[in-house]
Amino acid sequence: MFDFHLSGGLLYPHLQAFDTLALIGIALALVLGGMVKGITGIGVPLVAMPILVHFLPVQQAVLLLSMPIILGNIPQALEGGELLQTVRKISAPLIGTVIGNVAGVSLLIRLEPHDALAMSGATLIVAAGLMLAAPKLKLAPPLVKPVGFALGFGAALMESIASVPGPLLAMYLIATGATGRAFTKQIAIILVVSIVTLVTTFSSGARANGFDLLISAAASVPAIAGMLVIRPLRDRLHPLAFRAVVLVCVLAAAVQMIVKSGVL
């Protein structure tokens, strides 16, 4: 299914052209994302994406962040068994994410670079705003499936454009009463299915190949290193205050992305 030759692909030609400082900058973005996730639990892409777009086009940055998300969520998706039962329960957002990623990637690979940058910045603003405001929904039983499909579709669009599907998915799962381990398992399953769809669509429509996936998998290493480095400090920092500071910084970086795009 995937070609593992070095030639072609989306990531290797860009990374090959970078000097050492640029590669260090990319690695530091991933480490920083891992450190923030280690303290607050928010996703690596939300922090890493605004930094990565200084080095990579949005399309390549989204692809680079795909495997860290998959590898980080597979253990949680499999934890506790009952995989098929859980999949049936969250079938509506799952279907929405599959369709949303196909649509989102198809849109992303057709956008001009400045438009993609602006759209990614706007998506990050929405994501950070949702997490700061922490909106809560309460869904009546007849609305669970249609709202699940709609929010799954929207989350996949956010994933395709800026690698941040979490806020909409979290809103939906909390609204359906998912808590604790059930919440973690359900969101992990949706994220894995979402990213697999995203990578598959990239491979067919944007010339991504198997070597791109290996590079993306390698990007998990600095992200995990960041989480391990920050672990000794985790209990000394107030996670909610730190989370708020980080999200405000993400908002500022996302606004800068839109300004940089020149659409205004």
C-alpha angles and dihedrals in degrees: 000000000000128000112225098194117127092229118084122007126111107264108038098059090054096043092046090058095051124100122228094268092055092050090049089051091054091048091049090051089056093045091050091049090052092049093052092046089050091058105033106019094234115137124276093233094059090063101029098047098069089051097043094055088066087066106025137036113257093254093056093043091054091049093047091055095048101086096045087058093048095045092046094052105039094081091050092046091055097040115118097007120244090113097153093045091052092047090054090050093053097035094122097059090039092058089044092053094050093052092040094053093049089051094041097050091044088055095043097053090051096050122101111248094252092048091048090051092050093047092048091051092049090049091052090051090053092047095048091044092052091050093047093048093040094205115201126208130196113205126202112224095255090056098049098089101039092045090044091054092047095048091043089053091047092047090052091052088052089048093050094048104035109001093246111116095140105092097057093042091050091050091053097045093047089049090055092052099256112155139164116350093358090057092048093048095046096048091045092054092049092048093049092050090044095052094043088055091047093051092045091051091047091051093053100037107028105035095252111160141190093274089058088058091051090052090048090049089052088054087068090070099069090041091054090044089056091053092050094046094053096044095093090055096043097094094044095061125070101242096206094051092044090048091053092050091049094049092049088052090049090052091051092048092048092052088051089053091055092047091048091052090064095223090126 
